[in-house]
Amino acid sequence: MLIYYILSRGHHPFGDESFEFEYNIVKGIYTLDHVPDVLAKDLIELMIDAEPKNRPKVEECLKHPFFWNPYRKVEYLKKIGNRKEVERYKDADQELISSLDKCAGDGAFKGWKAKFTRELLEKMDKNKRYPDNTLGLLRFIRNLHHHPKEAAEMDLLMMFPNLMEYVYIFAKSKGWNNETPLMEMCRTELSQIYGITTIVASTPKNSEADVPLSVQESPRISTLPTANEHLAGLRRFSI
């Protein structure tokens, strides 16, 4: 609820009016409409599960893609592009193609080839004939990284906003995230891969750009705050 409050700038998933708040919690009635981020919604929905034993622990929450940095998100897309379902994009089941396009915003990525230069498409398209759908884009991204020079010049997450988020939700619905190698990626601590956790703090419009903050393990503190200091801190940060 606190994460939702912060990301939505003052709303609660179970309602903003005190008279409906507790009723909605008991009935399991909630809305996540005030937060547009698909990955944030997925994480919050897990955390407010009506059954306490189903809610993820803090360590599990920190492994969620909502906290992944751009490098890891692109790595995820590359691994998706390696799946046999994507590799067979020319003969893929039409239901798979349609459901993926629908999950990604009713075919929002069908014009993806317009994002690349003609020279690159000609170089990459030798006998491949990538289709103009999300499945073709995922395979193209996978093959693009066999051309390191060209890949290094591309900011795929900027070119295709929300692609990784929608693909993650689709893969989750298909159970792909519970299979190797996606399973290992989804369950590995960020610190084991990068040594640090990168958090992007969103700012309101017309303010400074998003600032990446590198959060490292703090040194152990030899003294703990007193009870009065602790209560003062709670009062300062109470909502």
C-alpha positions, 0 to 999 in steps of 0.5 A, a space after each residue: 500500500 505504501 509503494 502504491 501511495 508513493 507511485 500514485 502520489 497520494 492514492 490507496 489501492 483500497 480506496 481513498 475514503 476512510 469509510 470504504 477503506 476497511 470494507 474494501 480490504 475485507 472484500 478484496 476490492 482494489 484498483 491499481 488504475 492510478 499507477 500506469 507502470 505495468 511492472 509496478 502493478 504486478 508487484 503491488 498485486 502480489 504484495 496485497 494478496 488477500 492470503 498473507 502466506 501468498 505475499 512475497 517476502 522483502 527479498 522476493 520483492 527486490 528480485 521483481 523486474 520493477 527493480 531491474 536496471 535497463 541492462 537486465 531488461 534487455 537481457 530478459 528480452 534477448 532470452 525471450 527471443 531465444 525461446 523455441 516459440 519465438 525462434 519458430 516465428 515464421 510458423 508460430 501458432 496464430 493464437 500465440 501471435 494474436 495473444 502476444 500482440 494483444 498483451 502488448 497493446 493490441 499490436 502496438 509494436 506492429 510498425 517496429 521496422 520503421 524504428 530501424 534504418 533500411 541498411 540495418 534491416 537489409 543486413 539483418 533480414 537476409 532470408 529471415 523475413 521478420 514479420 511485422 508483429 511483436 514476435 518478429 520484433 523479439 526475434 529481431 532483438 535476439 539476432 541484433 545482439 549477434 551484431 555488437 556494434 549495431 546493438 551498442 548504438 541502439 537504446 531498445 528500451 527508449 525505442 520501444 517503451 513498455 515492450 519488456 513490461 508487456 512481454 514479461 506479463 505475457 511470459 508470466 501468463 504462459 509460465 515461461 518465467 518459471 522455466 530455465 533460463 528465465 527462472 534463474 534470471 527472475 530469482 537471482 538477487 541483483 547484488 549477485 549480478 551487479 554488486 549494486 541495485 539501481 533505482 530510478 526515482 521518478 519525478 513530476 513533469 517539468 522537473 529534473 530528469 530521472 536520477 539513477 541512484 546506486 544503493 550499496 550496502 551500508 556499513 554496520 551502525 554501532 549504536 541504535 536510535 533511542 526510543 524517543 528518536 525512533 518515535 520522532 522518525 515515525 512521526 516525520 514520515 507518517 502519512 
